[in-house]
């Protein structure tokens, strides 16, 4: 059978699709899309900031979506444009909190030899994870246990920057001969969990465990005794010179 010729309108439409967009048209579309994305990002951040304020006031993650909507001065309809529900909002908050913690780690533990940097990282992790600390991370550490049931991949991804940074420091310490034999990544996970879980447990009563005590525990666990003793001996003259 002979092929049926396409109508002229269909041929024109096909040619229009095949032809590249003019540069001016692509720029106009990009500007329009960028403007929409910027407005959406601002609205989402208002929801996140409002939820963070509600959590800080209550000292709990037990809040309602309506409370967040009222605080943000936006509509419930707008909320559901960006979040499927409260669980998705909490996951977004958790991811944001972990990202902030990773940035602070990189800023705080960036100078000195590997063990100096690791000490700074442990002290910061302990502070961030302690009740009454400078963030609401302890609440989100509790939340992580719930989220792990339904969103294990997202929670692991949120923790990944912290894990990778601590691992990089521990690997440097291993290369410098400052660690006991073992797998650096496993040692990094042990250090990270010791700092965060110990801080979040709230044990200790009238004499709570301190960040320095946690660091000393980690140091003796991962470094040979002779390394720890040599560093302690070198620190004493430096401490005396600072006092004099």
N, C-alpha and C positions, 0 to 999 in steps of 0.2 A: 504494500500500500504506500502511496506517496505520502511524505511527511506533510502535516498541516502547518502552514506558515503561521508564525506568531503574530498576533495583532500588533499594530504599530505602538499602541499604548504599553503593551507588555514589553516590547523590545526597548522602549524608552526607559521603562522602570528598571529593567535589567542593566541597561547601560549606566543609569544613574547610580545603581548599587555598586557596580564594578569600578566606576571612576573614583579616584581618590578625592577626599574632601579638600576643598580649598583651605589654605593656611588660615585665612581670616575666620572661616567658619569653625575650624578646630579651636582657635584661640577663644572665640566667643563661647563655645560649649565648655571649654576648660574653666573659663572665668565663672560661668553660671554654676557649674558643678562645684567648684571650689567654694563659692559663696554659700551654697546649700550645705555642704559638708561642715563649714565653719559654724554656721548657725546650729546645726545638729550637735556638733561637739560641745558648744557652749551650753546647750540645754541639758545634754547628758551630764556635763560636769556639775551643773546646778543640782541635779538629782543626787549625784555622788556626794557633793559637799553637804547637802541637806541631810542625807542619811548618816554621814559621819558625825554631824552635829547632834543628831538625835541619839546616836549610839553613845557619844561622849556624855550627854546629859543623863541618860538612863543607866549608863554603865552596863549595858546589856545589848545583845543583838535581837532581843525580843521586841520588835516594833512592827507597826503596820505600814503598808504601802501608803495608806491615806495620810499618815503622819508625815511621811517624807514629801508627798505631793503638796500638802498644806505648807510645809516649811519652805519648799522651793518656790511657792507662789506660781506653780504651773498646773496644768490640768491632768486629771487621771488618764484622759485619752492620750495626752502627750506622753505620759509615762509608758503606756503600753505600746506606743510607737517604737520605743527604744529598748524596752525590757519585756521579756516574756512573763516575768513575775518577780516576786521578792527574791527567790533563789538566784536568779540571774543578776539582780542588783548586788546581792551579797558577794557573788563570785567576782563581779567587776571591782567591788571595793577591795576584796582580798587581793586580786591581781595588782591593783594600784598600790596597796600597802606594801606588798612584796617588792614591787619595783622601786618604791621610795627607799626601802631598807637596803636594797642592792646598791643604789646610788650612794647612800651614806657610807656603806662599807667601802666602796672604792675610794671615796674621799678621805675617810678616816684612816684606813689601813693601806696607805700608799707609799709610806716612807720608812726607811730602816731595813735591817736584814730580815729574812723571812720570819724568824721567831718574834721579833719586835712587831712586825706587821700582824702576825697571827694573834699576838696578845691584844693589840688594838681591836682586831675584829671580834675576838671573844668578848671583850668588855662591852663593845657596842651591841652585839647580839644579846648579851645578858640584859643590858639596859632596855633595849627595845622590847624584850620579851617579859620584862618584870611588870608586875601589877603596880599601877601608879607611875609607869614610865612615861617617856615623852611622846608616845604614840598609843594608838588603840590596838596595837598588834596583838597583845595577849588575847583579846576578844577574838581576833581573826585566827589565832592559833587554835583556839577552841573550835571555831567555825570550820577550820580545815579538816578536822576529824569528821564532821558531818558531810562536807563537800566531797571528801574522798570516796564516799559511798556511791554518789551519783556522777561525780565529775573528776575521777582520778587523774585523767590526762591533763586537764586544765590546772589542777592543783600542783601537780608535778612540774608543769611548765612554769607556773608562777614562782615556785621555789628554785628553779634551775639557775637563774643568775647568781643567787647567793651561794648555791652549792658549787658552781663553777669557779667563782672567785676564791672561795675558801680552798678549794682543791688546787688552784693555781699556786697559792701561797705555800701549801703543804708540799706540793711537788718541788718547789724551789728549795724548801728546807731539806727535802730528801736529797736533792742534787748537791746541796752544800754539806752533806754528811751530818745533819743535825737531828736526824730521826732514828728511832729504833727500826730494825728490819720490819718490813711489812708493805702493804699496798697503800700508797699515799691517798688514793681516793677513798678507801675505806676509813682511813684515819681521819680524813677531812669530815666525813659524814658523822663519825663518832664525836669529834670536837663540836661540830655544829649542833648536833642533837643534845649533847651534854649541856652546852651553854643555854640553849633555848628552852629545853624541857625543865631543867633545874630552876631556871628563872620563873617559868610559868607555873611551877608546882605550888609556890607560896609556902613551902615548908620552912621550918626554922624557928617559928614562934617569936619570942622576944629577941632572939639573936639570929636573924635570917642569914642565910648563906650569901656571901658577897661575890661580886664579879671577880675580884682578885683571887678569892679562894677557888673559884671554878677554874680560873686560868692556871693556878699552881697545880691543881689536880690534872688538868689536861697536859701541861708541860711535862710533869713527871711520868705521865702515861705514854707519851709519844717520843720523848727525848731520852737518850741514855743518861745514866746518873752522872757520868763524868762531864757531859756537856752542861747539864744543869748546874753542877758544882762550879765549873769554870766560869760560867756566866754570872753566877751569884758572887763569886770572888772578884770578878772584874767590876761588878756594879758597886761594891762597897767603897773603893777609893773615889769613884765618881760621885757617890752620894756625900762622902765627907768633904770633897772639894766644893760641892754646891753649898753646903752648910757654912763653910768657912769663907 
